[in-house]
């Protein structure tokens, strides 16, 4: 019975994670459209410290869409493991890429379409090989996990790195280096996912009639989640305002997912009970998604489609044939030169022999 219940929860979490990707992918487009409208009006940009986007309804629509996606994502973590829910965020990248081709005039070429297919394939592989069982069921177990020495060391390093990036590196290089703001969002995102996971467990216990509100860990997780999410929104806005959406989205996905998978491996230890083939399948699916996202955005400005393939092949054939004909001419010229030189050497030899005969 518990095994059937686990599968039921697994598929509920899967559906919530997919719907979350749709809302979050659309939110990137709405927020970017709002920021572009503010830039055309001459308002102070978010990347320069301005907050004029708070008066733009498109930005608020994007925020509400992201909020709906995060709520669905929040619920997904309560039913499915983080190893499954987080990598499925790649679907939000696909939604963002497709919508940006319509609303931001960013074309989706053949490389992008192949990248979309690879991302869907990688997501499917990860769904098949993801762990089906929950490792933590109560807040007391969550409290014990948070007190684990390995996670304490990991959390301390994350806090130190985040503070250095925010107060030292960010003011100096945040405007020119895309990795600064995205790294801040990603490493803090590892904490936010852990908080969401814990609050999801708390909500399930609350519905079961347990006194969750009296547990101090519930309020600690809630306050930590608010702090982490507000910080992520702030620095993600700066990254979107300064850099291209097609660059921000895939890099943020790779960094954020890697950070969450690392935190999940240390805190929840979901990988310990996975067979070797499932671990290999999960990692292979994640790498396939990364390759798909790279193809989706790295060649975004290249005008390359399926219809241009025969033309490219014909051009290559012409180039090859032209090179072969040129080589043939070179060989012929070299041959004629060689024959001419042989004739000259023969004449010289005969002249030398003739001179010898005179002597």
C-alpha positions in Angstrom: 0.0 0.0 0.0 2.8 2.4 0.9 4.5 1.6 -2.4 1.4 2.5 -4.4 1.0 5.6 -2.3 4.6 6.5 -3.2 4.0 6.1 -6.9 0.8 8.2 -6.6 2.7 11.0 -4.9 5.5 10.7 -7.5 3.2 11.4 -10.4 1.5 14.2 -8.6 4.8 15.8 -8.1 5.7 15.2 -11.7 2.6 17.0 -12.9 3.1 19.9 -10.6 6.7 20.3 -11.7 5.7 20.4 -15.4 3.0 23.0 -14.8 5.5 25.0 -12.8 7.9 25.1 -15.7 5.1 26.5 -18.0 4.3 29.4 -15.6 8.0 30.2 -14.8 9.0 30.1 -18.5 6.3 32.6 -19.4 7.2 34.8 -16.4 10.7 35.4 -18.0 9.1 36.8 -21.1 6.6 39.0 -19.2 9.3 40.5 -16.9 11.7 41.1 -19.8 8.9 42.9 -21.8 8.2 45.1 -18.8 11.9 45.9 -18.3 12.3 46.7 -22.0 9.3 49.1 -21.9 10.9 50.9 -18.9 14.2 51.2 -20.8 12.4 52.8 -23.7 10.8 55.3 -21.3 14.2 56.3 -20.0 13.6 55.1 -16.4 16.5 54.0 -14.2 17.3 50.4 -15.1 17.1 47.6 -12.5 20.8 46.8 -13.2 21.7 50.3 -12.1 19.8 50.0 -8.8 16.4 51.4 -10.0 13.1 50.0 -8.9 10.8 51.6 -11.5 9.7 48.1 -12.6 7.4 48.1 -9.5 5.1 50.5 -11.4 5.1 48.4 -14.6 2.1 46.0 -14.9 3.9 43.6 -17.3 6.5 43.1 -14.7 3.9 42.4 -12.1 2.2 39.9 -14.4 5.5 38.2 -14.8 5.9 38.1 -11.1 2.5 36.6 -10.6 3.2 34.0 -13.2 6.4 33.2 -11.5 4.6 33.1 -8.2 2.1 30.6 -9.6 5.0 28.5 -10.9 6.8 28.6 -7.6 3.6 27.6 -5.8 3.3 24.6 -8.1 7.0 23.9 -7.6 6.5 24.3 -3.9 3.8 21.6 -3.9 5.9 19.4 -6.2 8.7 19.2 -3.6 6.2 17.9 -1.1 5.3 14.9 -3.3 8.5 14.2 -5.3 12.2 14.2 -4.6 14.3 17.3 -5.4 16.4 15.1 -7.7 13.4 14.9 -10.0 11.7 18.3 -9.5 14.7 20.6 -10.0 16.1 19.3 -13.3 12.6 19.5 -14.8 13.1 23.2 -14.7 14.6 22.7 -18.1 11.0 22.8 -19.5 10.8 26.4 -18.4 13.8 27.1 -20.6 11.9 25.5 -23.6 8.8 27.5 -22.9 10.9 30.7 -22.6 12.7 30.0 -25.9 9.5 29.3 -27.8 7.7 32.3 -26.4 10.7 34.6 -26.9 10.6 33.7 -30.6 7.1 35.1 -30.8 7.1 38.1 -28.4 10.8 39.1 -28.2 11.6 38.6 -31.9 14.2 36.0 -31.1 14.3 33.3 -33.8 14.4 29.6 -33.1 16.7 28.0 -35.7 17.5 24.4 -36.4 20.0 24.2 -33.6 17.4 25.5 -31.2 14.8 22.9 -32.3 17.3 20.1 -31.8 18.2 21.6 -28.4 14.5 21.5 -27.5 14.2 17.8 -28.4 17.4 17.0 -26.5 16.1 18.8 -23.4 12.8 16.9 -23.6 14.7 13.6 -24.1 17.0 14.4 -21.1 14.0 15.3 -18.9 12.3 12.0 -19.8 15.4 10.0 -19.0 15.6 11.8 -15.6 12.0 11.0 -14.9 12.5 7.3 -15.6 15.6 7.0 -13.4 14.7 9.5 -10.6 14.2 8.0 -7.1 10.6 7.1 -6.4 10.7 7.1 -2.6 10.8 10.0 -0.1 13.7 10.0 2.4 12.2 12.4 4.9 8.6 12.3 6.2 8.6 14.4 9.4 10.0 17.7 10.6 11.9 15.9 13.3 13.8 14.0 10.6 14.3 17.2 8.7 15.8 18.8 11.9 18.2 15.9 12.3 19.2 16.2 8.6 19.9 20.0 9.0 22.1 19.3 12.0 24.3 16.8 10.0 28.0 17.9 10.1 28.3 17.6 6.3 25.4 19.9 5.7 26.6 22.4 8.3 29.9 22.7 6.5 28.2 23.0 3.1 25.8 25.7 4.4 28.7 27.6 6.0 30.6 27.7 2.7 27.5 28.8 0.8 26.9 31.7 3.2 30.5 32.8 2.9 30.6 32.6 -0.9 27.2 34.5 -1.1 28.4 37.3 1.1 31.6 37.7 -0.8 29.7 37.8 -4.1 27.1 40.3 -2.9 29.4 42.8 -1.0 32.8 42.4 -2.7 32.6 41.0 -6.3 29.1 42.1 -7.2 29.6 45.9 -7.0 32.8 45.7 -9.0 32.1 43.1 -11.7 28.3 42.5 -11.7 27.7 44.9 -14.6 30.1 43.2 -16.9 30.3 39.6 -15.9 27.1 37.6 -16.3 28.2 34.9 -13.9 28.3 37.1 -10.8 24.5 37.7 -10.4 23.6 34.3 -11.7 25.9 32.6 -9.2 24.3 34.6 -6.3 20.9 33.4 -7.4 22.0 29.8 -7.8 23.9 29.2 -4.6 21.1 30.9 -2.6 18.6 28.8 -4.6 20.0 25.7 -2.9 18.8 27.0 0.4 15.5 28.0 -0.9 14.8 24.5 -2.3 15.8 23.0 1.0 13.4 25.4 2.8 10.6 24.6 0.3 11.2 20.9 0.8 10.9 21.3 4.6 7.8 23.4 4.4 6.2 20.9 2.1 6.7 18.2 4.7 5.3 20.6 7.4 2.2 21.2 5.3 1.6 17.5 4.9 2.0 17.0 8.6 -0.4 19.9 9.2 -3.1 18.3 7.1 -2.5 15.1 9.1 -3.4 16.9 12.3 0.0 17.3 13.8 1.0 20.4 15.8 3.4 21.7 13.2 2.9 25.4 14.0 4.4 24.9 17.5 7.6 23.5 15.9 10.2 26.3 15.7 11.7 24.8 12.6 8.6 25.6 10.6 9.0 29.4 11.2 12.8 29.2 10.7 12.2 27.6 7.3 9.5 30.1 6.3 11.7 33.2 7.2 14.7 31.6 5.5 12.6 31.0 2.4 11.4 34.6 2.3 14.9 35.9 2.6 16.3 33.6 -0.1 13.5 34.2 -2.6 13.7 38.0 -2.2 17.4 37.9 -2.8 17.0 35.7 -5.8 14.4 37.9 -7.4 16.6 41.0 -6.9 19.7 39.6 -8.5 17.8 37.8 -11.2 16.1 41.1 -12.2 19.6 42.7 -12.5 20.9 39.9 -14.6 17.8 40.0 -16.9 18.1 43.8 -17.2 21.7 43.9 -18.2 22.2 40.7 -20.2 20.2 38.9 -22.9 17.4 36.5 -21.8 18.7 33.8 -24.1 22.0 33.8 -22.2 20.7 34.3 -18.6 18.1 31.5 -18.8 20.3 28.5 -19.7 23.2 29.6 -17.5 20.9 30.1 -14.6 19.3 26.7 -15.1 22.7 24.9 -15.2 24.1 26.7 -12.1 20.9 26.5 -10.1 20.2 22.8 -10.9 23.8 21.8 -10.1 23.7 23.7 -6.8 20.4 22.1 -5.9 21.5 18.6 -6.8 24.6 19.1 -4.7 22.6 20.3 -1.7 20.1 17.4 -2.2 22.9 14.9 -2.2 24.3 16.3 1.0 21.1 17.0 2.9 18.5 14.5 1.8 20.9 11.7 0.7 18.5 10.6 -2.0 21.4 9.2 -4.1 22.4 6.7 -1.4 19.5 4.3 -2.1 19.6 4.6 -5.9 21.0 1.8 -8.0 24.1 2.5 -10.1 22.1 2.4 -13.4 19.7 4.9 -12.0 22.5 7.2 -10.9 24.1 6.9 -14.4 20.7 7.5 -16.0 20.0 10.6 -13.9 23.4 12.1 -14.6 23.2 11.3 -18.3 19.8 12.9 -18.5 21.0 16.0 -16.8 24.0 16.2 -19.2 21.7 15.7 -22.2 19.6 18.6 -20.9 22.7 20.8 -20.6 23.7 19.9 -24.2 20.2 20.7 -25.4 20.1 24.1 -23.7 23.6 24.9 -25.1 22.4 24.1 -28.6 19.2 26.1 -27.9 21.1 29.3 -27.1 24.7 29.1 -28.3 23.8 29.3 -32.0 20.7 31.4 -31.5 22.0 34.2 -33.9 23.0 31.8 -36.6 20.6 31.8 -39.6 20.4 28.0 -40.1 17.4 26.0 -41.0 16.5 22.6 -42.4 15.8 24.1 -45.8 19.4 25.5 -46.0 20.9 22.0 -45.6 20.9 21.0 -49.3 22.4 24.4 -50.2 25.1 23.9 -47.7 25.9 20.5 -49.1 26.0 21.8 -52.6 28.4 24.6 -51.5 30.6 22.1 -49.8 30.6 19.9 -52.9 31.6 22.9 -55.0 34.4 23.8 -52.7 35.6 20.2 -52.6 35.4 19.9 -56.4 37.1 23.2 -56.8 39.9 22.2 -54.5 40.4 18.9 -56.4 40.5 20.7 -59.7 43.0 23.2 -58.4 45.1 20.4 -57.0 44.9 18.7 -60.4 46.1 21.8 -62.1 48.9 22.2 -59.6 50.0 18.6 -60.2 49.9 19.1 -64.0 51.9 22.3 -63.8 54.4 20.6 -61.5 54.6 17.7 -63.9 55.2 19.9 -66.9 57.9 21.8 -64.9 59.4 18.5 -64.0 59.5 17.4 -67.6 60.9 20.7 -68.7 63.7 20.4 -66.1 64.4 16.8 -67.2 64.8 18.0 -70.8 67.0 20.8 -69.7 69.2 18.5 -67.7 69.3 16.1 -70.6 70.5 18.9 -72.9 73.1 19.9 -70.4 74.3 16.4 -70.1 74.5 16.0 -73.9 76.4 19.3 -74.1 78.8 18.2 -71.4 79.3 14.9 -73.3 79.8 16.9 -76.6 82.4 19.0 -74.9 84.1 15.9 -73.6 84.1 14.4 -77.1 85.9 17.5 -78.4 88.6 17.0 -75.9 
